[in-house]
Structures are given as structure tokens and as C-alpha cells.
Amino acid sequence: MSTLSFRDIGLPAAQLRAVENKAKHAGQTALQYVRSLVKRDLLSDRTFAEILRPIRNDVRKSGLTERELGAIVARARRATRPAPAKKRKAKQ
């Protein structure tokens, strides 16, 4: 396999700068950022079932029950969602 430089892909200078800026904001190098875009695009060709197959296999092998897995997912959702805003009573 030949070695390809990030600059060899033929983007105009303005687009290269835009890629470098996006990468910086994402905390990545330009090469890491472009690699993630390519991976995302390649994954988009796969069905959701194909993407989840390794995860489902690992869960099956772990011996977790549906209830245990549901509890793990529920905890993760609660941990990542912001708390709901409290409703204020309207002044009359």
C-alpha cells in the first residue's frame, strides 16, 4: 500500500484550512478528522443490525439478562440527559 499524505488528496487550500480548523475544534489532527469522516461514511453503508452485531454478541456472551441490560441502559440515559427544567407557576 502506498503512503498518502493528507495534502495529496487534492483539496483547495481554503478547504484544507477549513478541515484543519474543524479538526482543531474537535480536538483532533487534520488526519484524524478526515479518517473519522471516511469511517463514518463507510459505516453509513451498513445496516443498524450489522453495526450492532458485535455488541449483541458480546452481551449474549456476557450472560446479562434483558432486565440487567435494560437497567444499564436506563442508568446511562439518566447520566447523560440534562435534568428537566422545573415549571414555574404563572403570576396572576
Secondary structure, DSSP 4 states (H G I P E B T S, - for coil): -----GGGG---HHHHHHHHHHHHHTTS-HHHHHHHHHHHHHHTTS-HHHHHHHHHHHHHHHT--HHHHHHHHHHHHHHHSPPPPPPPPPP-
